[in-house]
Amino acid sequence: MMQKIQKFGGAMFTPVLLFAFSGIVVGICTVLTSEVIVGGIAKTDTMWYQVWWTIKEGAWTLFRQVPLLFVISLPIGLAKKQQGRACMEALVLYLTFNYFIAAMLTNWGPTFGIDYTLEATSGTGLASIASIKTLDTSMVGALVISGVVVWLHNRYFDTKLPEWLGVFKGSSFVCAIGFFVMGILAVIFCFVWPQVQNVIKAMQGFFMGSGAIGVWVYTFCERILIPTGLHHFVYMPFSYESLAVEGGFKAAWALNLSEYAASSESLATLFPAGRFALYGHSKIFAAPGIALAFYVTAKKNKKQEVAALMIPVALTAIMCGITEPIEFTFLFAAPFLWPIHSFLAATLATIEYFVVGISGDYSSGIINWLALDWIPMAKNHMGQIVMQVIVGLIFTAIWFFVFSFLIKKFDLKTPGREDDDEEAKLMTKKDYKAAKEAEKFGEDASNDPTANIEVQGGDAGKAAAFLRLVGGKDNVADVTNCATRLRLTLKDDSVLAPLSDFKKAGAHGLVHKGKAVQIIVGLSVPSVREEFEKLL
């Protein structure tokens, strides 16, 4: 069950990466259409304003269509075959589901406790999805329906039908079955979802009144769950759902950016929901401290190798907010550092909010910070921004000293402290070719399904190496990916190669829990997965 939840959580992340670019464009356009920042040129009747407002409207696409985006993205990660057709099926059946709900509320709205005569606006419990006035189930409804459709697709897409019913094969058969399933689900949602909305409103009150403890626990859970892949279930409802603020903190912050930029009040007062985006501070300020600790504690003859390994992953964390490469670098070598890392991250977020008073969309890397926070807020909130950086750098030093002390105290085998015959660097193409020829997996290479694959570099080479290291294609039952990890289900996990071999092949780390294996690849994982599936 845990494995299935992890796969679902990883698949949820598929569309999230798209928000980074859109968020940056929204931030830039908001800055350039704010009179407070650029002056009279940004008056609403100027060509300058109208051009940038038009661009911003295009950038709002993803934020305004979150349910549809998740509906068609989930099958990409979860469908076992014909993902493109699964996406089409999910879209069709999700729209069918909402048309069913619209018809039911039209006829029997009061029975379900819904006033369907209201406009589909915030707070009414109604939403407009593809011009359908329906229940506002947002991302939750989209994920439920899409998950059901993926299950139907995997189970019934290849169903054999009599020749005279051939027109109903494949996607047609899935949609035909799904039609009746959507009707049943629509009835269930009409009865249940209004009660869920009441619970969400109650949760909003709880989280917004939870104070420092709530922020600390939330941030600690988001960090500590990263190795399990379940952290998506912690932050995503706050990011895109109405747990802390209507519509999620990402859209709410961007929507009111000009108003907050014009005010001189504390950002924490202006936007209290931003406390749930402050986990991003550990992405910026932890990475350089940890990387420097690894470098300082490395053996003298390995310092150059450690620097070559850590500088790129630290920059990735700082610039893009992708922390898994650096975090997984130490997770498996010294796992007890992980709760300490999570503790520091939670403490930093809590201090930034309740002491510095900082708030906003700080969930990603420095690029997002500049576009959505620092540049727009600089005029009236520079003092808070300066204090934010000072506190962050203090914690960078804390990360450095704590990690350095513990690494030396317990002689932890972090990068650069391995045995002399182990390298603390990613493998070169030359090394990879040599290793590929040498690896036997306890059997003759002629029996390896990938033995005759031409040696390649890049993502194709990584995919071929990873396939060898997990025991060949006959040992792979399932493959998916999230933002940085290649997730596999193996038939026999006893043949899995050690972590050191995966690192030589270009992986940043490895998670092994029974037959569930996660290879930490980095941002190139979609391409590696594609090459991996070609080999399968």
VEXKETI-770315 format. One record per residue (C-alpha): residue number from 1; x, y, z negated. Coordinates in steps of 0.25 Angstrom, whole numbers, plus 5000, padded with zeros to 4 digits. Layout:
% VEXKETI-770315
NODE     i      u      v      w
NODE   NUM      X      Y      Z
...
//
This chain:
% VEXKETI-770315
NODE     i      u      v      w
NODE     1   5000   5000   5000
NODE     2   5011   5010   4996
NODE     3   5018   5007   5010
NODE     4   5005   5011   5017
NODE     5   5003   5023   5009
NODE     6   5017   5027   5012
NODE     7   5015   5025   5027
NODE     8   5002   5034   5026
NODE     9   5010   5045   5019
NODE    10   5021   5044   5029
NODE    11   5011   5045   5041
NODE    12   5004   5057   5034
NODE    13   5017   5065   5036
NODE    14   5017   5063   5051
NODE    15   5010   5076   5054
NODE    16   5016   5084   5042
NODE    17   5029   5087   5050
NODE    18   5020   5095   5060
NODE    19   5016   5105   5049
NODE    20   5031   5110   5048
NODE    21   5031   5118   5061
NODE    22   5017   5123   5060
NODE    23   5019   5128   5046
NODE    24   5032   5135   5051
NODE    25   5024   5142   5062
NODE    26   5013   5146   5053
NODE    27   5022   5152   5044
NODE    28   5030   5160   5054
NODE    29   5017   5165   5061
NODE    30   5012   5169   5047
NODE    31   5024   5177   5044
NODE    32   5023   5184   5058
NODE    33   5008   5187   5056
NODE    34   5010   5193   5042
NODE    35   5010   5208   5042
NODE    36   5016   5207   5028
NODE    37   5029   5201   5034
NODE    38   5030   5206   5049
NODE    39   5022   5219   5047
NODE    40   5011   5226   5056
NODE    41   5015   5217   5068
NODE    42   5007   5206   5062
NODE    43   4994   5214   5062
NODE    44   4983   5204   5067
NODE    45   4980   5213   5079
NODE    46   4994   5212   5085
NODE    47   4999   5203   5095
NODE    48   5010   5198   5086
NODE    49   5000   5193   5076
NODE    50   4991   5187   5086
NODE    51   5003   5179   5093
NODE    52   5008   5174   5079
NODE    53   4994   5171   5074
NODE    54   4991   5163   5087
NODE    55   5004   5155   5084
NODE    56   5000   5152   5070
NODE    57   4987   5147   5074
NODE    58   4994   5136   5082
NODE    59   5003   5133   5070
NODE    60   4990   5131   5061
NODE    61   4986   5119   5070
NODE    62   4991   5108   5061
NODE    63   4987   5115   5048
NODE    64   4973   5116   5053
NODE    65   4972   5102   5059
NODE    66   4978   5094   5047
NODE    67   4967   5083   5047
NODE    68   4968   5080   5062
NODE    69   4984   5081   5062
NODE    70   4984   5070   5051
NODE    71   4973   5062   5058
NODE    72   4982   5060   5071
NODE    73   4995   5059   5063
NODE    74   4993   5048   5054
NODE    75   4991   5037   5065
NODE    76   5005   5041   5070
NODE    77   5011   5036   5057
NODE    78   5002   5024   5054
NODE    79   4996   5018   5067
NODE    80   5004   5006   5070
NODE    81   5002   5007   5085
NODE    82   4997   5017   5095
NODE    83   4998   5029   5086
NODE    84   4994   5038   5097
NODE    85   4980   5031   5098
NODE    86   4979   5030   5083
NODE    87   4980   5046   5083
NODE    88   4969   5047   5093
NODE    89   4960   5037   5085
NODE    90   4963   5045   5072
NODE    91   4959   5058   5078
NODE    92   4946   5053   5085
NODE    93   4941   5045   5072
NODE    94   4945   5057   5063
NODE    95   4936   5066   5072
NODE    96   4925   5056   5071
NODE    97   4926   5055   5056
NODE    98   4924   5070   5055
NODE    99   4913   5070   5065
NODE   100   4906   5060   5057
NODE   101   4908   5068   5044
NODE   102   4903   5081   5051
NODE   103   4890   5073   5055
NODE   104   4888   5067   5041
NODE   105   4890   5081   5035
NODE   106   4880   5087   5045
NODE   107   4869   5077   5041
NODE   108   4872   5074   5027
NODE   109   4882   5085   5021
NODE   110   4874   5087   5008
NODE   111   4874   5072   5005
NODE   112   4889   5073   5005
NODE   113   4890   5086   4997
NODE   114   4895   5094   5009
NODE   115   4889   5107   5014
NODE   116   4891   5105   5029
NODE   117   4885   5118   5033
NODE   118   4898   5125   5027
NODE   119   4909   5130   5036
NODE   120   4921   5121   5036
NODE   121   4930   5130   5028
NODE   122   4939   5128   5016
NODE   123   4932   5123   5004
NODE   124   4920   5118   5010
NODE   125   4925   5104   5012
NODE   126   4923   5105   5027
NODE   127   4933   5106   5038
NODE   128   4933   5108   5053
NODE   129   4941   5097   5060
NODE   130   4941   5097   5075
NODE   131   4929   5106   5074
NODE   132   4921   5096   5066
NODE   133   4916   5101   5053
NODE   134   4919   5090   5043
NODE   135   4923   5087   5029
NODE   136   4937   5093   5025
NODE   137   4944   5080   5023
NODE   138   4957   5086   5028
NODE   139   4970   5078   5028
NODE   140   4964   5067   5019
NODE   141   4953   5064   5029
NODE   142   4962   5064   5041
NODE   143   4972   5054   5034
NODE   144   4960   5045   5030
NODE   145   4954   5044   5043
NODE   146   4967   5043   5051
NODE   147   4972   5032   5041
NODE   148   4959   5024   5044
NODE   149   4961   5026   5059
NODE   150   4975   5021   5058
NODE   151   4970   5009   5051
NODE   152   4960   5007   5062
NODE   153   4970   5009   5073
NODE   154   4980   4999   5067
NODE   155   4970   4989   5065
NODE   156   4961   4990   5077
NODE   157   4968   4996   5089
NODE   158   4973   4983   5095
NODE   159   4960   4976   5093
NODE   160   4957   4967   5105
NODE   161   4943   4969   5111
NODE   162   4936   4961   5122
NODE   163   4940   4966   5136
NODE   164   4926   4972   5138
NODE   165   4928   4981   5125
NODE   166   4942   4985   5130
NODE   167   4939   5000   5130
NODE   168   4937   4999   5115
NODE   169   4951   4994   5112
NODE   170   4962   5002   5105
NODE   171   4959   5016   5100
NODE   172   4944   5015   5105
NODE   173   4942   5003   5095
NODE   174   4949   5010   5084
NODE   175   4940   5023   5086
NODE   176   4928   5014   5087
NODE   177   4930   5007   5074
NODE   178   4935   5021   5068
NODE   179   4922   5027   5072
NODE   180   4914   5019   5062
NODE   181   4925   5020   5052
NODE   182   4925   5035   5053
NODE   183   4910   5035   5050
NODE   184   4911   5028   5037
NODE   185   4923   5037   5033
NODE   186   4915   5049   5036
NODE   187   4904   5045   5027
NODE   188   4914   5042   5016
NODE   189   4921   5055   5017
NODE   190   4908   5063   5017
NODE   191   4905   5056   5004
NODE   192   4919   5056   4998
NODE   193   4926   5068   5003
NODE   194   4918   5079   4996
NODE   195   4922   5073   4983
NODE   196   4936   5072   4987
NODE   197   4936   5087   4991
NODE   198   4931   5090   4976
NODE   199   4943   5082   4971
NODE   200   4952   5090   4980
NODE   201   4947   5103   4975
NODE   202   4949   5097   4960
NODE   203   4963   5093   4964
NODE   204   4966   5107   4970
NODE   205   4962   5113   4956
NODE   206   4971   5103   4949
NODE   207   4984   5105   4957
NODE   208   4982   5120   4958
NODE   209   4981   5120   4943
NODE   210   4992   5109   4940
NODE   211   5003   5119   4937
NODE   212   5018   5116   4937
NODE   213   5015   5101   4933
NODE   214   5007   5099   4946
NODE   215   5017   5105   4955
NODE   216   5028   5097   4948
NODE   217   5021   5084   4949
NODE   218   5016   5086   4963
NODE   219   5030   5090   4968
NODE   220   5036   5078   4961
NODE   221   5027   5068   4967
NODE   222   5029   5074   4981
NODE   223   5044   5071   4979
NODE   224   5044   5058   4972
NODE   225   5035   5051   4982
NODE   226   5043   5054   4994
NODE   227   5050   5040   4994
NODE   228   5037   5034   4994
NODE   229   5031   5042   5005
NODE   230   5019   5046   4996
NODE   231   5023   5060   4995
NODE   232   5015   5064   5007
NODE   233   5002   5061   4998
NODE   234   5007   5071   4988
NODE   235   5010   5084   4996
NODE   236   5002   5082   5009
NODE   237   4988   5084   5002
NODE   238   4993   5097   4996
NODE   239   4999   5101   5009
NODE   240   4987   5098   5018
NODE   241   4976   5096   5009
NODE   242   4968   5104   4999
NODE   243   4974   5099   4986
NODE   244   4981   5112   4982
NODE   245   4975   5122   4992
NODE   246   4964   5121   5003
NODE   247   4970   5115   5016
NODE   248   4984   5112   5009
NODE   249   4995   5121   5005
NODE   250   5002   5121   5019
NODE   251   4990   5127   5026
NODE   252   4986   5136   5015
NODE   253   5000   5142   5013
NODE   254   5001   5145   5028
NODE   255   4987   5150   5029
NODE   256   4990   5161   5018
NODE   257   5004   5164   5021
NODE   258   5002   5178   5025
NODE   259   4994   5181   5012
NODE   260   5004   5175   5003
NODE   261   5015   5182   5010
NODE   262   5008   5196   5008
NODE   263   5006   5194   4993
NODE   264   5017   5196   4983
NODE   265   5010   5187   4973
NODE   266   5018   5174   4969
NODE   267   5017   5163   4979
NODE   268   5013   5153   4969
NODE   269   5001   5162   4965
NODE   270   4997   5164   4980
NODE   271   4998   5150   4984
NODE   272   4998   5140   4972
NODE   273   4996   5128   4981
NODE   274   5010   5130   4986
NODE   275   5015   5123   4974
NODE   276   5012   5110   4981
NODE   277   5022   5114   4992
NODE   278   5034   5116   4983
NODE   279   5039   5102   4984
NODE   280   5046   5107   4996
NODE   281   5056   5115   4988
NODE   282   5063   5102   4985
NODE   283   5065   5100   5000
NODE   284   5073   5113   5001
NODE   285   5080   5113   4988
NODE   286   5083   5099   4984
NODE   287   5090   5095   4997
NODE   288   5102   5103   4996
NODE   289   5104   5100   4981
NODE   290   5103   5085   4984
NODE   291   5112   5085   4996
NODE   292   5123   5093   4989
NODE   293   5122   5083   4977
NODE   294   5124   5072   4987
NODE   295   5136   5079   4993
NODE   296   5143   5083   4980
NODE   297   5141   5069   4974
NODE   298   5146   5061   4987
NODE   299   5159   5055   4987
NODE   300   5170   5064   4993
NODE   301   5172   5055   5005
NODE   302   5157   5056   5008
NODE   303   5154   5070   5006
NODE   304   5154   5074   5021
NODE   305   5145   5062   5024
NODE   306   5135   5066   5013
NODE   307   5135   5081   5019
NODE   308   5132   5076   5033
NODE   309   5121   5068   5027
NODE   310   5115   5077   5018
NODE   311   5115   5091   5025
NODE   312   5105   5087   5036
NODE   313   5095   5081   5026
NODE   314   5096   5092   5017
NODE   315   5094   5102   5028
NODE   316   5082   5094   5033
NODE   317   5076   5095   5019
NODE   318   5078   5110   5018
NODE   319   5074   5114   5032
NODE   320   5063   5104   5035
NODE   321   5059   5099   5021
NODE   322   5061   5084   5025
NODE   323   5068   5079   5012
NODE   324   5067   5064   5014
NODE   325   5081   5062   5020
NODE   326   5088   5069   5009
NODE   327   5079   5063   4998
NODE   328   5080   5049   5003
NODE   329   5095   5050   5004
NODE   330   5096   5049   4989
NODE   331   5083   5042   4986
NODE   332   5088   5028   4988
NODE   333   5102   5031   4983
NODE   334   5097   5037   4970
NODE   335   5082   5035   4969
NODE   336   5082   5041   4954
NODE   337   5086   5054   4960
NODE   338   5072   5055   4967
NODE   339   5063   5058   4955
NODE   340   5074   5068   4950
NODE   341   5073   5075   4964
NODE   342   5057   5075   4963
NODE   343   5058   5081   4949
NODE   344   5067   5092   4954
NODE   345   5058   5094   4966
NODE   346   5045   5095   4957
NODE   347   5052   5105   4947
NODE   348   5057   5114   4958
NODE   349   5043   5115   4965
NODE   350   5037   5118   4951
NODE   351   5047   5129   4948
NODE   352   5046   5135   4961
NODE   353   5031   5137   4960
NODE   354   5029   5140   4945
NODE   355   5042   5148   4942
NODE   356   5045   5154   4956
NODE   357   5031   5155   4960
NODE   358   5034   5150   4974
NODE   359   5023   5144   4983
NODE   360   5020   5141   4998
NODE   361   5023   5130   5008
NODE   362   5036   5125   5003
NODE   363   5034   5110   5007
NODE   364   5044   5110   5018
NODE   365   5058   5114   5022
NODE   366   5064   5128   5023
NODE   367   5059   5131   5037
NODE   368   5045   5130   5032
NODE   369   5048   5138   5020
NODE   370   5053   5149   5028
NODE   371   5041   5150   5038
NODE   372   5030   5147   5028
NODE   373   5036   5153   5015
NODE   374   5048   5161   5014
NODE   375   5047   5170   5026
NODE   376   5032   5174   5024
NODE   377   5034   5176   5009
NODE   378   5047   5183   5009
NODE   379   5042   5197   5008
NODE   380   5033   5196   4996
NODE   381   5039   5183   4989
NODE   382   5054   5184   4991
NODE   383   5056   5184   4976
NODE   384   5049   5170   4975
NODE   385   5056   5165   4987
NODE   386   5070   5168   4981
NODE   387   5066   5162   4968
NODE   388   5061   5150   4975
NODE   389   5075   5148   4982
NODE   390   5082   5151   4969
NODE   391   5075   5140   4961
NODE   392   5076   5130   4973
NODE   393   5091   5132   4974
NODE   394   5092   5130   4959
NODE   395   5085   5117   4961
NODE   396   5094   5114   4972
NODE   397   5105   5115   4962
NODE   398   5098   5106   4952
NODE   399   5096   5095   4963
NODE   400   5111   5096   4966
NODE   401   5115   5095   4951
NODE   402   5105   5084   4947
NODE   403   5108   5075   4959
NODE   404   5123   5077   4958
NODE   405   5123   5074   4943
NODE   406   5114   5061   4945
NODE   407   5122   5056   4957
NODE   408   5135   5057   4950
NODE   409   5129   5052   4936
NODE   410   5123   5039   4942
NODE   411   5132   5038   4954
NODE   412   5121   5038   4963
NODE   413   5123   5033   4978
NODE   414   5118   5045   4985
NODE   415   5124   5049   4998
NODE   416   5139   5050   4998
NODE   417   5140   5041   4985
NODE   418   5138   5028   4992
NODE   419   5149   5017   4993
NODE   420   5161   5020   5002
NODE   421   5156   5011   5012
NODE   422   5143   5018   5014
NODE   423   5141   5031   5022
NODE   424   5133   5043   5017
NODE   425   5129   5047   5031
NODE   426   5120   5045   5043
NODE   427   5125   5035   5053
NODE   428   5131   5040   5066
NODE   429   5127   5034   5079
NODE   430   5140   5026   5080
NODE   431   5138   5021   5066
NODE   432   5124   5017   5069
NODE   433   5128   5009   5082
NODE   434   5139   5001   5074
NODE   435   5129   4998   5062
NODE   436   5118   4993   5072
NODE   437   5128   4983   5078
NODE   438   5132   4979   5064
NODE   439   5119   4977   5057
NODE   440   5113   4963   5057
NODE   441   5102   4963   5046
NODE   442   5107   4949   5042
NODE   443   5104   4943   5056
NODE   444   5110   4942   5070
NODE   445   5107   4955   5078
NODE   446   5101   4947   5089
NODE   447   5089   4944   5080
NODE   448   5087   4959   5077
NODE   449   5076   4965   5086
NODE   450   5083   4978   5087
NODE   451   5097   4972   5090
NODE   452   5097   4975   5105
NODE   453   5092   4989   5104
NODE   454   5102   4998   5110
NODE   455   5109   5007   5100
NODE   456   5104   5021   5100
NODE   457   5106   5033   5092
NODE   458   5096   5043   5086
NODE   459   5082   5039   5082
NODE   460   5082   5027   5090
NODE   461   5095   5022   5084
NODE   462   5089   5024   5070
NODE   463   5077   5017   5073
NODE   464   5085   5005   5079
NODE   465   5093   5005   5066
NODE   466   5082   5006   5057
NODE   467   5075   4994   5064
NODE   468   5087   4986   5062
NODE   469   5088   4990   5047
NODE   470   5074   4986   5044
NODE   471   5075   4972   5051
NODE   472   5071   4974   5065
NODE   473   5058   4976   5072
NODE   474   5052   4963   5067
NODE   475   5053   4968   5053
NODE   476   5045   4981   5055
NODE   477   5030   4980   5052
NODE   478   5027   4995   5053
NODE   479   5034   5008   5055
NODE   480   5029   5023   5052
NODE   481   5036   5035   5048
NODE   482   5034   5048   5040
NODE   483   5042   5061   5041
NODE   484   5056   5055   5038
NODE   485   5054   5040   5036
NODE   486   5052   5028   5045
NODE   487   5043   5019   5037
NODE   488   5043   5004   5040
NODE   489   5036   4992   5035
NODE   490   5045   4980   5036
NODE   491   5041   4965   5036
NODE   492   5053   4961   5028
NODE   493   5060   4972   5020
NODE   494   5071   4962   5016
NODE   495   5079   4965   5029
NODE   496   5079   4980   5027
NODE   497   5094   4985   5028
NODE   498   5099   4994   5016
NODE   499   5098   5009   5015
NODE   500   5113   5011   5019
NODE   501   5110   5005   5033
NODE   502   5098   5014   5035
NODE   503   5106   5026   5032
NODE   504   5117   5022   5042
NODE   505   5106   5021   5052
NODE   506   5101   5035   5049
NODE   507   5091   5034   5038
NODE   508   5091   5043   5026
NODE   509   5085   5033   5017
NODE   510   5076   5020   5016
NODE   511   5064   5017   5007
NODE   512   5061   5002   5005
NODE   513   5049   4998   4998
NODE   514   5046   4983   5001
NODE   515   5042   4982   5016
NODE   516   5040   4997   5017
NODE   517   5053   5004   5022
NODE   518   5055   5019   5025
NODE   519   5068   5023   5032
NODE   520   5071   5038   5030
NODE   521   5074   5043   5044
NODE   522   5072   5058   5043
NODE   523   5064   5068   5052
NODE   524   5067   5059   5065
NODE   525   5059   5048   5059
NODE   526   5048   5049   5070
NODE   527   5058   5047   5081
NODE   528   5064   5035   5073
NODE   529   5051   5029   5071
NODE   530   5048   5030   5086
NODE   531   5061   5023   5090
NODE   532   5059   5013   5079
NODE   533   5045   5009   5084
NODE   534   5051   5008   5098
NODE   535   5060   4997   5093
NODE   536   5048   4990   5086
//
